[in-house]
Amino acid sequence: MNSGSIIKKMKYTFRKAKISEISQIWMILQQAINRRKEDGSNQWQDGYPNPEVIKKDIENRIGFVLLVEETVIGYSAVLINNEPAYAKIDGNWLTNGDFVVFHRVAISESHLGIGLAKKLMQFIEEFAFKNKIFSIKADTNFDNIAMINIFEKSGYTYCGEVYFRGSPRKAYEKVLDKSV
């Protein structure tokens, strides 16, 4: 059975995270932090993200979870027009209007390899459509090859570099088809 058929058989939902889910989310993020380290990436190796970041995401109503049935299996922060670092890019964004941005994408270790990061990104696209926004922007470390590959396979365009906490990051944008 291929990963596409596994995803189709399961019922996935994407919703705002709850404070009561911080420990589950943190466990998933810790797994992702360890994967980044094992992959030789410097991303997330400096104490960020951490449980306080997750708590702030949830309190600010920007923390979202991916669930299969009732089990939290993924996490991302999703914001609208709220990424000051994106105002200065070494390169050019494809658009200059409203945008959705996502950060801290992580999938549970027990659900890897079946395309759930791409599924989570599809839910983010639906979120953008519901808010009548047709641009999604995101970034990742230069050494996060897994995320770079997901961006490229998901129709994102490399736009240049942005800087977070003094480090350059690869910036991507996807312009959504308004006619869909």
N, C-alpha and C positions, 0 to 999 in steps of 0.2 A: 504494500500500500504506500503510495507516495504521500509527501507532506501535504499537498493540496487537498487530497481526499480526507486526510486526518482533520485538517482545519474545517472542511465543510461539514463533517459529521458532528462537530462540537458546537455548542451554543456559547458564543462569546458576547460579552457586553463590555462597554466602556462607559465609565461614569466618574463623577467626582469622588475623590477618596474621602474617607472618614477618619477622624482622629483615632478611633479604636483600631484602625488598620496600620498604624505607624510601625508596629513591630514586624508585621508581615512584609510591609514595603521595605523596611530597613534590611531585613534578611535577604530580600531579592537584590537590593542595591549592594549589599556586602558581597554577594556572589558575583555580581557584575564587576565590582572593584577588584576582586581576586582574579577574574578572567582577564581584565585589562592588564594586571601585573603579569600573569602567566603568558600573555601574548607579547610581553615586552613593551607595553604602552606605559607612558607616564601619566596618562589621563586618570584622574581620580585617585592619585597616590599621595595626596597631600592633606588628607583629612576632610576633603570635600568630595561629594556631599556627605552629610551626616544626619542623624535623627532630628536635629534642630532645624535643618534646611527643609526636611520633609514636613515637619510640624508647621513651619511658616508657609510652605506651599499650600497645605490643607487649610490653614486659617485664612489665607488669602484667596481661597477657592480656585487655585490653579493646579492643584495636585489631582491627577486622574489615575484610575486603576483599570487594568484589563483583567476581566474575570472569565473563567471557564466554569459554568454553572455558578456556584457561590464562592469559588476559590480565587483569591487574588494571585495572578500569575505574571503581572506586568505593571509597570509604573512609568509615568512621564508627567512633567510639569508642562502645561499648555497655557500660553498667554496670548493676548491680543495687543498688538502695537506696543509692547512693553519690553523692549530690549535696548537700553541705551548704548550698549557696545556696538550695535548694528548701525548707528548713525555715522560711524567712521569706519569705512571699509577700504582696504587697499585692493581696489578692483571696482566692480560695479554690480549693484543689484539689478535684476531684470525688471523690477517694478519699483515705484516710489510711493504707492498708496498703502492702504491698510494691509496688515499681514498677521498671520498666526505664527507664533514661534513655539518650538518645543525644546525642552532640555531634559536631561536625566532619564533617558530611555533605558529601561532595564527589564529583562525577561527572566523569570525563574529558571534556575539551573535544570529543574525537572521538566521544563517545556521548551528546551532549546532545540534548534535544528529543524523546526517544522514551519518556519516562516512567520512566527508571531510578532517579530519586530515590524515586519512589513504590514501585518494585520493591524497592529497598533497605529501605524502611520496612516493606514486607510481610515481608521476611526478618527484620526486627527483631521484628515481631509473632509470627512463628513461634518465634523465640528465646524470647520471653516465655512463650508457651504451653508450650514444652518445659520451662521452669522453673516452670510452674504459677503464673505471675504474670499478672494481668489488667489492669494499668494501665501505660501508657507515658506518660512525661512528657518534655517537651523545651522548648527556648526558642530565640528568635532575636532579632536586633536589630529595632527598630521600623522600620528602613529596608530590611530584607531582604524586599522584596515577593515575590520568587520563592518563598522558603521559607514565608512566610505563606500564599501561595496553595496550596502543596502541603499544608500543615497543614489548611487549610479543606476542600480537595477530598478529603482522606484521612480525614475524620471526627473530627478533633481539635477540642476545645473550648478557646476562649480562657479562661484562668482568672485572669489578672492579671499583675502584674509581679514579676520577681525581679531581683536585682542581681549582676552579675559585674564584678570589678575596678572598682567604682564606677559602673558604667553600668547603667541599667534595660534590661530585656529582656522581650519578650512571652513569657509562659509558657503552654504548652498541655498538655492531657492527653487521652488517648484511653483509654476503658474498653473492654476487649475482651469479647466475648460468650463467657462460660464454656461455653456449650452447643455451640460450634463444634468 
